[in-house]
Amino acid sequence: MTREGEDHGAALRAAVLRLKAPEVSKRAPAPTSSVYGRAAAAVSSDVQQPATREALAVRFRNVETTALMSGTTMALFVTPDDGRVPGPVMRTLELLVAANAVAVALGPDLPRDVPEDRSRPLTVPLRADDALVTEWALFALGPNKRIAFLARRRADLTWDWMITRDAVAVHRAGTAILERVPFLHLRVPALQG
């Protein structure tokens, strides 16, 4: 092989490697769309006064209970906590999967677990620079169901928050979550009637 042929081959191999494993500096930018922000922009009347996370735990559980009622075909959960889905929330997601719903959880440093048969909740880590790492959300979606708890951590460690049943707000915010996991090929379920 000539020197020119070797150089061409090396350049081709380097180009293929760049396509397979792009440098961090060439990665797509982190998503900046806020789940809370999309919903709040759609229905500002549902936005409540900032509160502590402890005070919001009861509000979150109310939406969790609603998710467990019939009609939920998809549940979306976003946690700001590193490393794992809290046990009680994971149990809720497992119950929903057992009832034939799709459950997706996203959060910083969550282990990636995406079984093809969707026989358990799907967990996907968020990038450290994703806007959702400061958000907390739970969505219960179905052909006749739309409800979401949404919260965003403030600089003073309180939370902006809302609970909404507004179909447009829930759709926009749910879509913002699913944009993070395009490889799952999921869409917010269409409303009937």
Contact map, one row per residue, 1 for C-alpha under 8 A:
1110110000000000000000000000000000000000000000000000000000000000000000000000000000000000000000000000000000000000000000000000000000000000000000000000000000000000000000000000000000000000000000000
1111110000000000000000000000000000000000000000000000000000000000000000000000000000000000000000000000000000000000000000000000000000000000000000000000000000000000000000000000000000000000000000000
1111111000000000000000000000000000000000000000000000000000000000000000000000000000000000000000000000000000000000000000000000000000000000000000000000000000000000000000000000000000000000000000000
0111111100000000000000000000000000000000000000000000000000000000000000000000000000000000000000000000000000000000000000000000000000000000000000000000000000000000000000000000000000000000000000000
1111111110000000000000000000000000000000000000000000000000000000000000000000000000000000000000000000000000000000000000000000000000000000000000000000000000000000000000000000000000000000000000000
1111111111000000000000000000000000000000000000000000000000000000000000000000000000000000000000000000000000000000000000000000000000000000000000000000000000000000000000000000000000000000000000000
0011111111100000000000000000000000000000000000000000000000000000000000000000000000000000000000000000000000000000000000000000000000000000000000000000000000000000000000000000000000000000000000000
0001111111110000000000000000000000000000000000000000000000000000000000000000000000000000000000000000000000000000000000000000000000000000000000000000000000000000000000000000000000000000000000000
0000111111111000000000000000000000000000000000000000000000000000000000000000000000000000000000000000000000000000000000000000000000000000000000000000000000000000000000000000000000000000000000000
0000011111111100000000000000000000000000000000000000000000000000000000000000000000000000000000000000000000000000000000000000000000000000000000000000000000000000000000000000000000000000000000000
0000001111111110000000000000000000000000000000000000000000000000000000000000000000000000000000000000000000000000000000000000000000000000000000000000000000000000000000000000000000000000000000000
0000000111111111000000000000000000000000000000000000000000000000000000000000000000000000000000000000000000000000000000000000000000000000000000000000000000000000000000000000000000000000000000000
0000000011111111100000000000000000000000000000000000000000000000000000000000000000000000000000000000000000000000000000000000000000000000000000000000000000000000000000000000000000000000000000000
0000000001111111110000000000000000000000000000000000000000000000000000000000000000000000000000000000000000000000000000000000000000000000000000000000000000000000000000000000000000000000000000000
0000000000111111111000000000000000000000000000000000000000000000000000000000000000000000000000000000000000000000000000000000000000000000000000000000000000000000000000000000000000000000000000000
0000000000011111111100000000000000000000000000000000000000000000000000000000000000000000000000000000000000000000000000000000000000000000000000000000000000000000000000000000000000000000000000000
0000000000001111111111000000000000000000000000000000000000000000000000000000000000000000000000000000000000000000000000000000000000000000000000000000000000000000000000000000000000000000000000000
0000000000000111111111100000000000000000000000000000000000000000000000000000000000000000000000000000000000000000000000000000000000000000000000000000000000000000000000000000000000000000000000000
0000000000000011111111000000000000000000000000000000000000000000000000000000000000000000000000000000000000000000000000000000000000000000000000000000000000000000000000000000000000000000000000000
0000000000000001111111000000000000000000000000000000000000000000000000000000000000000000000000000000000000000000000000000000000000000000000000000000000000000000000000000000000000000000000000000
0000000000000000111111100000000000000000000000000000000000000000000000000000000000000000000000000000000000000000000000000000000000000000000000000000000000000000000000000000000000000000000000000
0000000000000000111111110110000000000000000000000000000000000000000000000000000000000000000000000000000000000000000000000000000000000000000000000000000000000000000000000000000000000000000000000
0000000000000000010011111110000000000000000000000000000000000000000000000000000000000000000000000000000000000000000000000000000000000000000000000000000000000000000000000000000000000000000000000
0000000000000000000001111110000000000000000000000000000000000000000000000000000000000000000000000000000000000000000000000000000000000000000000000000000000000000000000000000000000000000000000000
0000000000000000000000111110000000000000000000000000000000000000000000000000000000000000000000000000000000000000000000000000000000000000000000000000000000000000000000000000000000000000000000000
0000000000000000000001111111000000000000000000000000000000000000000000000000000000000000000000000000000000000000000000000000000000000000000000000000000000000000000000000000000000000000000000000
0000000000000000000001111111100000000000000000000000000000000000000000000000000000000000000000000000000000000000000000000000000000000000000000000000000000000000000000000000000000000000000000000
0000000000000000000000000111110000000000000000000000000000000000000000000000000000000000000000000000000000000000000000000000000000000000000000000000000000000000000000000000000000000000000000000
0000000000000000000000000011111000000000000000000000000000000000000000000000000000000000000000000000000000000000000000000000000000000000000000000000000000000000000000000000000000000000000000000
0000000000000000000000000001111100000000000000000000000000000000000000000000000000000000000000000000000000000000000000000000001011100000000000000000000000000000000000000000000000000000000000000
0000000000000000000000000000111110000000000000000000000000000000000000000000000000000000000000000000000000000000000000000000000001100000000000000000000000000000000000000000000000010000000000000
0000000000000000000000000000011111000000000000000000000000000000000000000000000000000000000000000000000000000000000000000000000001110000000000000000000000000000000000000000000000000000000000000
0000000000000000000000000000001111101100000000000000000000000000000000000000000000000000000000000000000000000000000000000000000000100000000000000000000000000000000000000000000100000000000000000
0000000000000000000000000000000111111100000000000000000000000000000000000000000000000000000000000000000000000000000000000000000000110000000000000000000000000000000000000000100100000000000000000
0000000000000000000000000000000011111110000000000000000000000000000000000000000000000000000000000000000000000000000000000000000000010010000000000000010000000000000000000001110110000000000000000
0000000000000000000000000000000001111111000000000000000000000000000000000000000000000000000000000000000000000000000000000000000000000010000000000000011100000000100000000000100000000000000000000
0000000000000000000000000000000011111111100000000000000000000000000000000000000000000000000000000000000000000000000000000000000000000000000000000000000000000000000000000000100000000000000000000
0000000000000000000000000000000011111111110000000000000000000000000000000000000000000000000000000000000000000000000000000000000000000000000000000000000000000000000000001001100100000000000000000
0000000000000000000000000000000000111111111100000000000000000000000000000000000000000000000000000000000000000000000000000000000000000000000000000000000000000000000000011101100000000000000000000
0000000000000000000000000000000000011111111101100000000000000000000000000000000000000000000000000000000000000000000000000000000000000000000000000000000000000000010000001000000000000000000000000
0000000000000000000000000000000000001111111100000000000000000000000000000000000000000000000000000000000000000000000000000000000000000000000000000000000000000000000000001000000000000000000000000
0000000000000000000000000000000000000111111100000000000000000000000000000000000000000000000000000000000000000000000000000000000000000000000000000000000000000000000000011000000000000000000000000
0000000000000000000000000000000000000011111111100000000000000000000000000000000000000000000000000000000000000000000000000000000000000000000000000000000000000000000001001000000000000000000000000
0000000000000000000000000000000000000011111111100000000000000000000000000000000000000000000000000000000000000000000000000000000000000000000000000000000000000000000000000000000000000000000000000
0000000000000000000000000000000000000000001111100000000000000000000000000000000000000000000000000000000000000000000000000000000000000000000000000000000000000000000000000000000000000000000000000
0000000000000000000000000000000000000001001111110000000000000000000000000000000000000000000000000000000000000000000000000000000000000000000000000000000000000000011100000000000000000000000000000
0000000000000000000000000000000000000001001111111000000000000000000000000000000000000000000000000000000000000000000000000000000000000000000000000000000000000001111000000000000000000000000000000
0000000000000000000000000000000000000000000001111100000000000000000000000000000000000000000000000000000000000000000000000000000000000000000000000000000000000001110000000000000000000000000000000
0000000000000000000000000000000000000000000000111110000000000000000000000000000000000000000000000000000000000000000000000000000000000000000000000000000000000001100000000000000000000000000000000
0000000000000000000000000000000000000000000000011111000000000000000000000000000000000000000000000000000000000000000000000000000000000000000000000000000000000111100000000000000000000000000000000
0000000000000000000000000000000000000000000000001111101100000000000000000000000000000000000000000000000000000000000000000000000000000000000000000000000000000111100000000000000000000000000000000
0000000000000000000000000000000000000000000000000111111100000000000000000000000000000000000000000000000000000000000000000000000000000000000000000000000000001110000000000000000000000000000000000
0000000000000000000000000000000000000000000000000011111110000000000000000000000000000000000000000000000000000000000000000000000000000000000000000000000000000110000000000000000000000000000000000
0000000000000000000000000000000000000000000000000001111111000000000000000000000000000000000000000000000000000000000000000000000000000000000000000000000000000000000000000000000000000000000000000
0000000000000000000000000000000000000000000000000011111111100000000000000000000000000000000000000000000000000000000000000000000000000000000000000000000000000000000000000000000000000000000000000
0000000000000000000000000000000000000000000000000011111111110000000000000000000000000000000000000000000000000000000000000000000000000000000000000000000000000000000000000000000000000000000000000
0000000000000000000000000000000000000000000000000000111111111000000000000000000000000000000000000000000000000000000000000000000000000000000000000000000000000000000000000000000000000000000000000
0000000000000000000000000000000000000000000000000000011111111100000000000000000000000000000000000000000000000000000000000000000000000000000000000000000000000000000000000000000000000000000000000
0000000000000000000000000000000000000000000000000000001111111110000000000000000000000000000000000000000000000000000000000000000000000000000000000000100000000000001000000000000000000000000000000
0000000000000000000000000000000000000000000000000000000111111111000000000000000000000000000000000000000000000000000000000000000000000000010000000000100000000000000000000000000000000000000000000
0000000000000000000000000000000000000000000000000000000011111111100000000000000000000000000000000000000000000000000000000000000000000000000000000000000000000000000000000000000000000000000000000
0000000000000000000000000000000000000000000000000000000001111111110000000000000000000000000000000000000000000000000000000000000000000000000000000000000000000000000000000000000000000000000000000
0000000000000000000000000000000000000000000000000000000000111111111000000000000000000000000000000000000000000000000000000000000000000000011100000011100000000000000000000000000000000000000000000
0000000000000000000000000000000000000000000000000000000000011111111100000000000000000000000100000000000000000000000000000000000000000000010100000000000000000000000000000000000000000000000000000
0000000000000000000000000000000000000000000000000000000000001111111110000000000000000000000000000000000000000000000000000000000000000000000000000000000000000000000000000000000000000000000000000
0000000000000000000000000000000000000000000000000000000000000111111110000000000000000000000000000000000000000000000000000000000000000000000100000000000000000000000000000000000000000000000000000
0000000000000000000000000000000000000000000000000000000000000011111111010010000000000000000000010000000000000000000000000000000000000000001110000000000000000000000000000000000000000000000000000
0000000000000000000000000000000000000000000000000000000000000001111111010000000000000000000100110000000000000000000000000000000000000000000000000000000000000000000000000000000000000000000000000
0000000000000000000000000000000000000000000000000000000000000000111111110000000000000000000000000000000000000000000000000000000000000000000000000000000000000000000000000000000000000000000000000
0000000000000000000000000000000000000000000000000000000000000000001111110000000000000000000000000000000000000000000000000000000000000000000000000000000000000000000000000000000000000000000000000
0000000000000000000000000000000000000000000000000000000000000000000011111000000000000000000000000000000000000000000000000000000000000000000011111000000000000000000000000000000000000000000000000
0000000000000000000000000000000000000000000000000000000000000000001111111110000000000000000000010000100000000000000000000000000000000000000111001000000000000000000000000000000000000000000000000
0000000000000000000000000000000000000000000000000000000000000000000000111110000000000000000000010001110000000000000000000000000000000000000111100000000000000000000000000000000000000000000010000
0000000000000000000000000000000000000000000000000000000000000000000000011111000000000000000000000000111000000000000000000000000000000000001111000000000000000000000000000000000000000000000110000
0000000000000000000000000000000000000000000000000000000000000000001000011111100000000000000010010000111100000000000000000000000000000000011110000000000000000000000000000000000000000000000000000
0000000000000000000000000000000000000000000000000000000000000000000000000111110000000000000000000000001110000000000000000000000000000000111100000000000000000000000000000000010010000000000000000
0000000000000000000000000000000000000000000000000000000000000000000000000011111000000000000000000000001111000000000000000000000000000001111000000000000000000000000000000000000000000000000000000
0000000000000000000000000000000000000000000000000000000000000000000000000001111100000000000000000000000011100000000000000000000000010011110000000000000000000000000000000000000000000000000000000
0000000000000000000000000000000000000000000000000000000000000000000000000000111111001000000000000000000011110000000000000000000000001011100000000000000000000000000000000000000000000000000000000
0000000000000000000000000000000000000000000000000000000000000000000000000000011111000000000000000000000000110000000000000000000000011111000000000000000000000000000000000000000000000000000000000
0000000000000000000000000000000000000000000000000000000000000000000000000000001111111000000000000000000000110000000000000000000000000000000000000000000000000000000000000000000000000000000000000
0000000000000000000000000000000000000000000000000000000000000000000000000000001111110000000000000000000000111100000000000000000000000000000000000000000000000000000000000000000000000000000000000
0000000000000000000000000000000000000000000000000000000000000000000000000000000011111000000000000000000000111110000000000000000000000000000000000000000000000000000000000000000000000000000000000
0000000000000000000000000000000000000000000000000000000000000000000000000000000011111100000000000000000000101110000000000000000000000000000000000000000000000000000000000000000000000000000000000
0000000000000000000000000000000000000000000000000000000000000000000000000000001010111110110000000000000010100100000000000000000000000000000000000000000000000000000000000000000000000000000000000
0000000000000000000000000000000000000000000000000000000000000000000000000000000000011111110000000000000000000000000000000000000000000000000000000000000000000000000000000000000000000000000000000
0000000000000000000000000000000000000000000000000000000000000000000000000000000000001111111000000000000000000000000000000000000000000000000000000000000000000000000000000000000000000000000000000
0000000000000000000000000000000000000000000000000000000000000000000000000000000000000111111100000000000000000000000000000000000000000000000000000000000000000000000000000000000000000000000000000
0000000000000000000000000000000000000000000000000000000000000000000000000000000000001111111110000000000000000000000000000000000000000000000000000000000000000000000000000000000000000000000000000
0000000000000000000000000000000000000000000000000000000000000000000000000000000000001111111111000000000000000000000000001000000000000000000000000000000000000000000000000000000000000000000000000
0000000000000000000000000000000000000000000000000000000000000000000000000000000000000011111111100000000000000000000000000000000000000000000000000000000000000000000000000000000000000000000000000
0000000000000000000000000000000000000000000000000000000000000001000100000000000000000001111111110000000000000000000000000000000000000000000000000000000000000000000000000000000000000000000000000
0000000000000000000000000000000000000000000000000000000000000000000000000010000000000000111111111000001000000000000000001000000000000000000000000000000000000000000000000000000000000000000000000
0000000000000000000000000000000000000000000000000000000000000000000000000000000000000000011111111100001000000000000000011000000000000000000000000000000000000000000000000000000000000000000000000
0000000000000000000000000000000000000000000000000000000000000000000100000000000000000000001111111110000000000000000000000000000000000000000000000000000000000000000000000000000000000000000000000
0000000000000000000000000000000000000000000000000000000000000000001100011010000000000000000111111111111000000000000000000000000000000000000000000000000000000000000000000000000000000000000000000
0000000000000000000000000000000000000000000000000000000000000000000000000000000000000000000011111111111000000000000001111000000000000000000000000000000000000000000000000000000000000000000000000
0000000000000000000000000000000000000000000000000000000000000000000000000000000000000000000001111111100000000000000000110000000000000000000000000000000000000000000000000000000000000000000000000
0000000000000000000000000000000000000000000000000000000000000000000000000000000000000000000000111111100000000000000000000000000000000000000000000000000000000000000000000000000000000000000000000
0000000000000000000000000000000000000000000000000000000000000000000000001000000000000000000000011111110000000000000000000000000000000000000000000000000000000000000000000000000000000000000000000
0000000000000000000000000000000000000000000000000000000000000000000000011110000000000000000000011111111000000000000000000000000000000000000000000000000000000000000000000000000000000000000000000
0000000000000000000000000000000000000000000000000000000000000000000000001110000000000000000000011001111100000000000001001000000000000000000000000000000000000000000000000000000000000000000000000
0000000000000000000000000000000000000000000000000000000000000000000000000111100000000000000011011000111110000000000000011100000000000000000000000000000000000000000000000000000000000000000000000
0000000000000000000000000000000000000000000000000000000000000000000000000011100000000000000000000000011111000000000000001111000000000000000000000000000000000000000000000000000000000000000000000
0000000000000000000000000000000000000000000000000000000000000000000000000001111000001000000000000000001111100000000000001111000000000000000000000000000000000000000000000000000000000000000000000
0000000000000000000000000000000000000000000000000000000000000000000000000000111000000000000000000000000111110100000000000011110000000000000000000000000000000000000000000000000000000000000000000
0000000000000000000000000000000000000000000000000000000000000000000000000000011111111000000000000000000011111100000000000001110000011000000000000000000000000000000000000000000000000000000000000
0000000000000000000000000000000000000000000000000000000000000000000000000000001111100000000000000000000001111100000000000000111100001000000000000000000000000000000000000000000000000000000000000
0000000000000000000000000000000000000000000000000000000000000000000000000000000001110000000000000000000000111110000000000000110000000000000000000000000000000000000000000000000000000000000000000
0000000000000000000000000000000000000000000000000000000000000000000000000000000001111000000000000000000001111111000000000011110000000000000000000000000000000000000000000000000000000000000000000
0000000000000000000000000000000000000000000000000000000000000000000000000000000000110000000000000000000000001111100000000011100000000000000000000000000000000000000000000000000000000000000000000
0000000000000000000000000000000000000000000000000000000000000000000000000000000000000000000000000000000000000111110000000111100000000000000000000000000000000000000000000000000000000000000000000
0000000000000000000000000000000000000000000000000000000000000000000000000000000000000000000000000000000000000011111000000111000000000000000000000000000000000000000000000000000000000000000000000
0000000000000000000000000000000000000000000000000000000000000000000000000000000000000000000000000000000000000001111101001111000000000000000000000000000000000000000000000000000000000000000000000
0000000000000000000000000000000000000000000000000000000000000000000000000000000000000000000000000000000000000000111111110100000000000000000000000000000000000000000000000000000000000000000000000
0000000000000000000000000000000000000000000000000000000000000000000000000000000000000000000000000000000000000000011111100000000000000000000000000000000000000000000000000000000000000000000000000
0000000000000000000000000000000000000000000000000000000000000000000000000000000000000000000000000000000000000000001111100000000000000000000000000000000000000000000000000000000000000000000000000
0000000000000000000000000000000000000000000000000000000000000000000000000000000000000000000000001000010000000000011111111100000000000000000000000000000000000000000000000000000000000000000000000
0000000000000000000000000000000000000000000000000000000000000000000000000000000000000000000000001100000000000000001111111000000000000000000000000000000000000000000000000000000000000000000000000
0000000000000000000000000000000000000000000000000000000000000000000000000000000000000000000001001100001000000000001001111100000000000000000000000000000000000000000000000000000000000000000000000
0000000000000000000000000000000000000000000000000000000000000000000000000000000000000000010011001000011110000000010001111110000000000000000000000000000000000000000000000000000000000000000000000
0000000000000000000000000000000000000000000000000000000000000000000000000000000000000000000000000000001110000001111001011111000000000000000000000000000000000000000000000000000000000000000000000
0000000000000000000000000000000000000000000000000000000000000000000000000000000000000000000000000000000111000111110000001111100000000000000000000000000000000000000000000000000000000000000000000
0000000000000000000000000000000000000000000000000000000000000000000000000000000000000000000000000000000111100111110000000111110000000000000000000000000000000000000000000000000000001000000000000
0000000000000000000000000000000000000000000000000000000000000000000000000000000000000000000000000000000001111111000000000011111000000000000000000000000000000000000000000000000000000000000000000
0000000000000000000000000000000000000000000000000000000000000000000000000000000000000000000000000000000001111100000000000001111101011000000000000000000000000000000000000000000000000000000000000
0000000000000000000000000000010000000000000000000000000000000000000000000000000000000000000000000000000000010000000000000000111111001000000000000000000000000000000000000000000000000000000000000
0000000000000000000000000000000000000000000000000000000000000000000000000000000000000000000000000000000000010000000000000000011111001000000000000000000000000000000000000000000000000000000000000
0000000000000000000000000000010000000000000000000000000000000000000000000000000000000000000000000000000000000000000000000000001111101000000000000000000000000000000000000000000000000000000000000
0000000000000000000000000000011100000000000000000000000000000000000000000000000000000000000000000000000000000000000000000000011111111000000000000000000000000000000000000000000000000000000000000
0000000000000000000000000000011111000000000000000000000000000000000000000000000000000000000000000000000000000000000000000000000011111110000000000000000000000000000000000000000000000000000000000
0000000000000000000000000000000101100000000000000000000000000000000000000000010100000000000000000000000000100000000000000000010001111111000000000000000000000000000000000000000000000000000000000
0000000000000000000000000000000000000000000000000000000000000000000000000000001100000000000000000000000000110000000000000000011111111110000000000000000000000000000000000000000000000000000000000
0000000000000000000000000000000000000000000000000000000000000000000000000000000100000000000000000000000000000000000000000000000000111111000000000000000110000000000000000000000000000000000000000
0000000000000000000000000000000000110000000000000000000000000000000000000000011100000000000000000000000000000000000000000000000000111111100000000000011110000000000000000000000000000000000000000
0000000000000000000000000000000000000000000000000000000000000000000000000000111100000000000000000000000000000000000000000000000000010111110000000000011100000000000000000000000000000000000000000
0000000000000000000000000000000000000000000000000000000000000000000000000001111000000000000000000000000000000000000000000000000000000011111000000001111000000000000000000000000000000000000000000
0000000000000000000000000000000000000000000000000000000000010011000000000011110000000000000000000000000000000000000000000000000000000001111100000001110000000000000000000000000000000000000000000
0000000000000000000000000000000000000000000000000000000000000010001000000111100000000000000000000000000000000000000000000000000000000000111110000111100000000000000000000100010000000000000000000
0000000000000000000000000000000000000000000000000000000000000011011000011111000000000000000000000000000000000000000000000000000000000000011111001111000000000000000000000000000000000000000000000
0000000000000000000000000000000000000000000000000000000000000000001000111110000000000000000000000000000000000000000000000000000000000000001111111110000000000000000000000000000000000000000110000
0000000000000000000000000000000000000000000000000000000000000000000000111100000000000000000000000000000000000000000000000000000000000000000111111100000000000000000000000000000000000000000011100
0000000000000000000000000000000000000000000000000000000000000000000000101000000000000000000000000000000000000000000000000000000000000000000011111000000000000000000000000000000000000000000011110
0000000000000000000000000000000000000000000000000000000000000000000000100000000000000000000000000000000000000000000000000000000000000000000011111100000000000000000000000000000000000000000000110
0000000000000000000000000000000000000000000000000000000000000000000000110000000000000000000000000000000000000000000000000000000000000000000111111110000000000000000000000000000000000000000000100
0000000000000000000000000000000000000000000000000000000000000000000000000000000000000000000000000000000000000000000000000000000000000000001111011111000000000000000011100100000000000000000000000
0000000000000000000000000000000000000000000000000000000000000010000000000000000000000000000000000000000000000000000000000000000000000000001110001111100000000000001111000100000000000000000000000
0000000000000000000000000000000000000000000000000000000000000010000000000000000000000000000000000000000000000000000000000000000000000000111100000111110000000000001110000100000000000000000000000
0000000000000000000000000000000000000000000000000000000000110010000000000000000000000000000000000000000000000000000000000000000000000000111000000011111000000000111100000000000000000000000000000
0000000000000000000000000000000000110000000000000000000000000000000000000000000000000000000000000000000000000000000000000000000000000011110000000001111100000000111000000000000000000000000000000
0000000000000000000000000000000000010000000000000000000000000000000000000000000000000000000000000000000000000000000000000000000000000011100000000000111110000011110000000000000000000000000000000
0000000000000000000000000000000000010000000000000000000000000000000000000000000000000000000000000000000000000000000000000000000000000111000000000000011111000011100000000000000000000000000000000
0000000000000000000000000000000000000000000000000000000000000000000000000000000000000000000000000000000000000000000000000000000000000110000000000000001111101111000000000000000000000000000000000
0000000000000000000000000000000000000000000000000000000000000000000000000000000000000000000000000000000000000000000000000000000000000000000000000000000111111111000000000000000000000000000000000
0000000000000000000000000000000000000000000000000000000000000000000000000000000000000000000000000000000000000000000000000000000000000000000000000000000011111100000000000000000000000000000000000
0000000000000000000000000000000000000000000000000000000000000000000000000000000000000000000000000000000000000000000000000000000000000000000000000000000001111100000000000000000000000000000000000
0000000000000000000000000000000000000000000000000001000000000000000000000000000000000000000000000000000000000000000000000000000000000000000000000000000011111110000000000000000000000000000000000
0000000000000000000000000000000000000000000000000111100000000000000000000000000000000000000000000000000000000000000000000000000000000000000000000000000011111111000000000000000000000000000000000
0000000000000000000000000000000000000000000000000111100000000000000000000000000000000000000000000000000000000000000000000000000000000000000000000000001111001111100000000000000000000000000000000
0000000000000000000000000000000000000000000000111110000000000000000000000000000000000000000000000000000000000000000000000000000000000000000000000000001111000111110000000000000000000000000000000
0000000000000000000000000000000000010000000000111110000000000000000000000000000000000000000000000000000000000000000000000000000000000000000000000000111100000011111000000000000000000000000000000
0000000000000000000000000000000000000001000001110000000000000000000000000000000000000000000000000000000000000000000000000000000000000000000000000000111000000001111100000000000000000000000000000
0000000000000000000000000000000000000000000001100000000000100000000000000000000000000000000000000000000000000000000000000000000000000000000000000011110000000000111110000000000000000000000000000
0000000000000000000000000000000000000000000001000000000000000000000000000000000000000000000000000000000000000000000000000000000000000000000000000011100000000000011111001100000000000000000000000
0000000000000000000000000000000000000000000000000000000000000000000000000000000000000000000000000000000000000000000000000000000000000000000000000111000000000000001111101100000000000000000000000
0000000000000000000000000000000000000000001000000000000000000000000000000000000000000000000000000000000000000000000000000000000000000000000000000110000000000000000111111100000000000000000000000
0000000000000000000000000000000000000000000000000000000000000000000000000000000000000000000000000000000000000000000000000000000000000000000000000100000000000000000011111110000000000000000000000
0000000000000000000000000000000000000010010000000000000000000000000000000000000000000000000000000000000000000000000000000000000000000000000000000000000000000000000001111111000000000000000000000
0000000000000000000000000000000000000111111000000000000000000000000000000000000000000000000000000000000000000000000000000000000000000000000000000000000000000000000111111111100000000000000000000
0000000000000000000000000000000000000010000000000000000000000000000000000000000000000000000000000000000000000000000000000000000000000000001000000111000000000000000111111111110000000000000000000
0000000000000000000000000000000000000000000000000000000000000000000000000000000000000000000000000000000000000000000000000000000000000000000000000000000000000000000000111111111000000000000100000
0000000000000000000000000000000000100110000000000000000000000000000000000000000000000000000000000000000000000000000000000000000000000000000000000000000000000000000000011111111100000000000000000
0000000000000000000000000000000001111110000000000000000000000000000000000000000000000000000000000000000000000000000000000000000000000000000000000000000000000000000000001111111110000000000000000
0000000000000000000000000000000000100000000000000000000000000000000000000001000000000000000000000000000000000000000000000000000000000000001000000000000000000000000000000111111111000000000100000
0000000000000000000000000000000000000000000000000000000000000000000000000000000000000000000000000000000000000000000000000000000000000000000000000000000000000000000000000011111111100000001100000
0000000000000000000000000000000011100100000000000000000000000000000000000000000000000000000000000000000000000000000000000000000000000000000000000000000000000000000000000001111111110000000000000
0000000000000000000000000000000000100000000000000000000000000000000000000001000000000000000000000000000000000000000000000000000000000000000000000000000000000000000000000000111111111000000000000
0000000000000000000000000000000000000000000000000000000000000000000000000000000000000000000000000000000000000000000000000000000000000000000000000000000000000000000000000000011111111100011100000
0000000000000000000000000000000000000000000000000000000000000000000000000000000000000000000000000000000000000000000000000000000000000000000000000000000000000000000000000000001111111100000000000
0000000000000000000000000000001000000000000000000000000000000000000000000000000000000000000000000000000000000000000000000000000000000000000000000000000000000000000000000000000111111100000000000
0000000000000000000000000000000000000000000000000000000000000000000000000000000000000000000000000000000000000000000000000001000000000000000000000000000000000000000000000000000011111111100000000
0000000000000000000000000000000000000000000000000000000000000000000000000000000000000000000000000000000000000000000000000000000000000000000000000000000000000000000000000000000001111111110000000
0000000000000000000000000000000000000000000000000000000000000000000000000000000000000000000000000000000000000000000000000000000000000000000000000000000000000000000000000000000000001111100000000
0000000000000000000000000000000000000000000000000000000000000000000000000000000000000000000000000000000000000000000000000000000000000000000000000000000000000000000000000000000000001111110000000
0000000000000000000000000000000000000000000000000000000000000000000000000000000000000000000000000000000000000000000000000000000000000000000000000000000000000000000000000000000000001111111000000
0000000000000000000000000000000000000000000000000000000000000000000000000000000000000000000000000000000000000000000000000000000000000000000000000000000000000000000000000000000001000101111100000
0000000000000000000000000000000000000000000000000000000000000000000000000000000000000000000000000000000000000000000000000000000000000000000000000000000000000000000000000000001001000000111110000
0000000000000000000000000000000000000000000000000000000000000000000000000100000000000000000000000000000000000000000000000000000000000000000010000000000000000000000000000010011001000000011111000
0000000000000000000000000000000000000000000000000000000000000000000000001100000000000000000000000000000000000000000000000000000000000000000011100000000000000000000000000000000000000000001111100
0000000000000000000000000000000000000000000000000000000000000000000000000000000000000000000000000000000000000000000000000000000000000000000001100000000000000000000000000000000000000000000111110
0000000000000000000000000000000000000000000000000000000000000000000000000000000000000000000000000000000000000000000000000000000000000000000001111000000000000000000000000000000000000000000011111
0000000000000000000000000000000000000000000000000000000000000000000000000000000000000000000000000000000000000000000000000000000000000000000000110000000000000000000000000000000000000000000001111
0000000000000000000000000000000000000000000000000000000000000000000000000000000000000000000000000000000000000000000000000000000000000000000000000000000000000000000000000000000000000000000000111
